[in-house]
Amino acid sequence: MELAGVDVALKATIFKVELQVSDLDRHYYAGHALTVARHPSETDQRMMVRLLAFAFHADPDLTFTRGLSSDDEPDLWRHAADGSIELWIETGLPDERRVRKACGRAGRVVVFAYGGRAADLWWERNGTALGRLANLVVVNVPAEASEELAGLAQRSMRLDCTIDGGVAWLSEGSASVEATLEAWK
């Protein structure tokens, strides 16, 4: 972007999130103070799906990466003590070659697909090839849930997330969203 002859780079928008996770499936109960940078080209919907992915895999060692700003990092990851990548999490509709490469680098790869019909088409195109990857899990966030999650986005959030039976309930004040993930692989 150029403004009055001066080159101005767009910067990430910073979101502060207090996330309380009560995961009855994993018996994980903890609060997380998160700083989430939303890339200028990223939507609230995508950012909130990243937060949902964090909640489902919450761990003190799980971290957000540079995401859209980097070609060689996922949206979230967790490293082992030896530096190897234990968990690689992508959100959206990643290229099949990118997912294959991630499966070669990480012990476990999880894709949180979203986007309604676009996600369905992505899975139709890539499902057979991705189905052969033993360390890959693919889940779909239904369009209604991802759109409602976007409505919770605020620069400062206090989110409560309860997970039970693979269903997440996220609430921020009086607003609440239920997200039932669809297991595709």
SULRAHU-V361003 format. One record per residue. RES is the residue in one small letter. SS is DSSP state (helix for helix, strand for strand, loop for the rest). OMEGA is omega in whole degrees, -180 to 180 (NA if undefined). D_CENTER is the distance of its C-alpha to the mean C-alpha in Angstrom with 2 decimals. Layout:
RES/SS/OMEGA/D_CENTER  RES/SS/OMEGA/D_CENTER
This chain:
m/loop/178/28.33  e/strand/-178/31.93  l/strand/179/33.58  a/loop/177/37.37  g/loop/-180/37.52  v/strand/179/34.83  d/strand/-178/31.66  v/loop/178/28.69  a/loop/176/25.20  l/loop/-178/22.36  k/loop/178/20.34  a/loop/174/16.86  t/strand/-176/16.80  i/strand/176/16.18  f/strand/175/14.77  k/strand/-175/15.99  v/strand/169/14.30  e/strand/-176/16.23  l/strand/176/14.09  q/strand/-177/16.37  v/strand/172/15.05  s/strand/-177/17.64  d/strand/-178/16.55  l/loop/179/19.77  d/loop/-178/18.73  r/loop/-176/18.27  h/loop/-180/20.67  y/strand/-177/18.33  y/strand/-177/19.23  a/strand/173/18.32  g/strand/-180/17.62  h/strand/173/15.33  a/strand/-173/16.33  l/strand/169/13.44  t/strand/-176/14.01  v/strand/177/11.26  a/strand/177/12.66  r/strand/179/12.02  h/loop/-179/13.60  p/loop/-180/16.65  s/loop/-178/15.57  e/loop/178/12.13  t/loop/173/12.39  d/helix/-179/11.74  q/helix/-179/10.14  r/helix/179/7.39  m/helix/-179/7.12  m/helix/173/7.29  v/helix/174/4.69  r/helix/178/2.44  l/helix/177/5.60  l/helix/178/5.92  a/helix/177/4.02  f/helix/-178/6.15  a/helix/-179/8.86  f/helix/-178/9.22  h/loop/-174/9.68  a/loop/-178/11.19  d/loop/180/13.86  p/loop/-178/15.97  d/loop/178/15.29  l/strand/-177/11.48  t/strand/171/10.87  f/strand/179/8.93  t/loop/176/10.79  r/loop/174/12.57  g/helix/-177/9.90  l/helix/-179/11.85  s/helix/-176/14.91  s/loop/178/15.19  d/loop/-174/15.96  d/loop/176/15.99  e/loop/176/12.79  p/loop/175/9.24  d/loop/179/6.24  l/strand/172/6.88  w/strand/177/10.13  r/strand/179/13.06  h/strand/173/16.61  a/loop/-180/19.77  a/loop/-179/22.89  d/loop/178/24.35  g/loop/179/21.59  s/loop/-179/20.29  i/strand/178/16.61  e/strand/-174/16.01  l/strand/180/12.33  w/strand/-178/10.28  i/strand/175/6.65  e/strand/172/6.20  t/strand/179/4.70  g/loop/-175/8.01  l/loop/-175/11.37  p/loop/176/12.07  d/loop/-178/15.75  e/helix/179/17.27  r/helix/178/18.98  r/helix/180/15.88  v/helix/178/14.54  r/helix/179/18.11  k/helix/178/18.35  a/helix/180/15.23  c/helix/175/16.89  g/helix/-178/19.98  r/helix/-172/18.51  a/strand/177/16.45  g/strand/-179/17.66  r/strand/179/14.70  v/strand/178/11.97  v/strand/176/9.29  v/strand/173/8.10  f/strand/179/6.21  a/strand/175/8.90  y/strand/177/9.94  g/loop/176/13.01  g/loop/-177/15.90  r/helix/178/18.75  a/helix/178/17.09  a/helix/177/14.59  d/helix/180/17.77  l/helix/177/19.63  w/helix/-179/17.06  w/helix/176/17.31  e/helix/-179/21.09  r/helix/-171/21.39  n/helix/-173/19.33  g/helix/-178/19.49  t/helix/-179/22.80  a/helix/-179/22.02  l/helix/180/18.65  g/helix/-179/20.43  r/loop/-176/22.58  l/loop/-173/19.98  a/loop/-176/20.63  n/loop/-178/17.70  l/strand/172/15.02  v/strand/177/13.21  v/strand/176/11.95  v/strand/177/10.96  n/strand/173/11.22  v/strand/-178/10.18  p/loop/-176/13.68  a/helix/-178/14.50  e/helix/-179/16.24  a/helix/-178/13.49  s/helix/177/10.95  e/helix/178/14.08  e/helix/177/15.12  l/helix/179/11.95  a/helix/179/12.70  g/loop/178/16.11  l/loop/-173/15.13  a/loop/175/14.06  q/loop/-178/16.78  r/loop/176/17.48  s/strand/-175/18.22  m/strand/170/16.54  r/strand/-176/17.61  l/strand/170/15.26  d/strand/180/16.46  c/strand/175/14.36  t/strand/180/16.48  i/strand/180/15.46  d/strand/179/18.42  g/loop/180/19.02  g/loop/178/15.43  v/strand/178/15.34  a/strand/172/13.52  w/strand/177/15.54  l/strand/178/14.23  s/strand/178/17.13  e/strand/-175/18.08  g/loop/-179/21.86  s/loop/179/23.33  a/strand/-178/20.38  s/strand/179/18.44  v/strand/174/15.90  e/strand/180/15.88  a/strand/175/13.04  t/strand/-178/14.58  l/strand/175/12.48  e/strand/179/14.74  a/strand/177/15.19  w/loop/175/16.07  k/loop/NA/16.66
